[in-house]
Amino acid sequence: MRPLENFPFAVSIADAAKITGLSESTIRKSFMTPGRRPPGLPNPPPHIRPTPGRILVLTAPLPAWVAGLGQGSATPVSKRRGARTKVERLRGAIDAQRVVTDSVGGDA
């Protein structure tokens, strides 16, 4: 294990929250996988993992990361897999019926 004194340029998530003025939960949520990450959060700030389960946030790029908040995730979120839900099927049927009704109606 490397001692934390070797990382003066990195701080814990709690200290990063104090530096940026954001809540700890916002910074923690940015480490979620892109599919589960709440909208409006970018990729996690530059960080290192000195030991398993420990995350240290790099302090130099923190201002640029905070400026990127609200611009959405940099990685696209893929559509969910599997069959369409009941609501999706009904919306598709309603949209298809509108197209047929509009094309048959003409200039009434």
BELQUI-V67423 format. One record per residue. N is the residue number from 1. PSI is psi in whole degrees, 0 to 359 (none if undefined). Layout:
# BELQUI-V67423
n=N psi=PSI
n=N psi=PSI
This chain:
# BELQUI-V67423
n=1 psi=134
n=2 psi=134
n=3 psi=148
n=4 psi=345
n=5 psi=342
n=6 psi=354
n=7 psi=65
n=8 psi=343
n=9 psi=3
n=10 psi=143
n=11 psi=165
n=12 psi=170
n=13 psi=323
n=14 psi=317
n=15 psi=324
n=16 psi=325
n=17 psi=321
n=18 psi=321
n=19 psi=315
n=20 psi=338
n=21 psi=5
n=22 psi=164
n=23 psi=156
n=24 psi=324
n=25 psi=325
n=26 psi=316
n=27 psi=319
n=28 psi=319
n=29 psi=335
n=30 psi=343
n=31 psi=0
n=32 psi=160
n=33 psi=151
n=34 psi=326
n=35 psi=335
n=36 psi=348
n=37 psi=135
n=38 psi=149
n=39 psi=147
n=40 psi=357
n=41 psi=130
n=42 psi=183
n=43 psi=161
n=44 psi=155
n=45 psi=157
n=46 psi=133
n=47 psi=171
n=48 psi=157
n=49 psi=90
n=50 psi=326
n=51 psi=159
n=52 psi=132
n=53 psi=356
n=54 psi=129
n=55 psi=130
n=56 psi=128
n=57 psi=133
n=58 psi=136
n=59 psi=328
n=60 psi=313
n=61 psi=8
n=62 psi=317
n=63 psi=321
n=64 psi=324
n=65 psi=318
n=66 psi=323
n=67 psi=334
n=68 psi=356
n=69 psi=141
n=70 psi=352
n=71 psi=2
n=72 psi=173
n=73 psi=142
n=74 psi=337
n=75 psi=133
n=76 psi=144
n=77 psi=124
n=78 psi=154
n=79 psi=155
n=80 psi=152
n=81 psi=163
n=82 psi=185
n=83 psi=155
n=84 psi=150
n=85 psi=169
n=86 psi=317
n=87 psi=317
n=88 psi=320
n=89 psi=318
n=90 psi=318
n=91 psi=320
n=92 psi=319
n=93 psi=319
n=94 psi=316
n=95 psi=319
n=96 psi=322
n=97 psi=323
n=98 psi=319
n=99 psi=316
n=100 psi=316
n=101 psi=318
n=102 psi=322
n=103 psi=331
n=104 psi=325
n=105 psi=321
n=106 psi=214
n=107 psi=73
n=108 psi=none
